[in-house]
Each structure stands twice: as C-alpha cells, then as structure tokens.
Amino acid sequence: MEEKIKEIIEKIRPYINMDGGNIEFIKYEDGYVYIKLTGACADCMFQDNTINDSILEMFTSEIPEIKGVINVSI
C-alpha cells in the first residue's frame, strides 16, 4: 500500500512544486494517508482546499479504501 501511495505522491509533486511547495509522505494508518506540505504550501490559506479537493481525489481514484488525507505539521 505504501508503495502505491508514494507513486501517487510522485504524480502530485510537480503540481505542488509549481506553487513553490512540496509534499512528503509520513505514513499510512487505518485508511488515512499522513502527509506534510512544505515550502509555500505549508502556510497557504488554500491548503485545506488542495488537500480535500485535489490530493484526496487523486488518492481515492486509485485507492478507494483511503478514507482521508491528514496534513501533519511537524
């Protein structure tokens, strides 16, 4: 499962990079993907929209059992 998630993140990364940010995989647990948005995306006011509308949609279209995406601010 983690390898498939990492493959999807690699597909997402160029779009995040275009806005000056980056995305890092933290873990997969109980149906949730934990990521960390960095760079310009770390403090962006549209961060929730990006996660819920774009990132989650890409994950669930390829891995239906994913329940959600959680951004971890470490």
C-alpha angles and dihedrals in degrees: 000000000000092000091054090048091051090050090054091048089055088055091049097044098079091056092049090046091054088065093048096261140104138211127222128192112231105171148313116236135161093347095312127112114215115207137167121222112207139178116027090349094060094078101020115135089220093057094110091050091051092049098043101035104034114015097041091046092054092049097046093046089060101027109031094185092068108109099189151331121248123197111217116205104202 
